[in-house]
C-alpha cells in the first residue's frame, strides 16, 4: 500500500499558508492545462474563478505585509517569499481569471503565462507535469 502525506511526527494543523499554497497549486495546474489545450468545463471554470479570487487577494495582502513589516525571520513556518513572487502570483491569478471568463490569449500572452508559471513553480518547487494528471483530460 502506498502511504501519502506527512509522517505522523511531522503532522500539524492546516494553516492559512497551506490553504494559499494549495489554491495556488490548483491554479497552476488549471493554467497549465489550458496551455496544453485541455477542455475548460463548467466546474473547472468555476474552480479557476474561485481560486484566482482567493489567491489574488492573499498575494496582495501578503505582499503588503512584506512591505510594511519586512521579512519576519522569527517565524519558522513563514512562507519566505519576496515581493516579486507575490507580484507573479497576482499576475497568474489575473491571467487565470481572464482565461476562465473566455478571453483567448494571444501567442505572446501564452508565452508570458508559461514563463510566469515556470517562475512561480520554481519558487514553490512544484514540478508536476500536466500530462501526469489524468483528470484534466475531461471537463
Helices and strands as residue ranges (DSSP letters): G 8-10, H 16-35, H 42-69, H 83-100, H 107-124, G 130-132, G 134-137
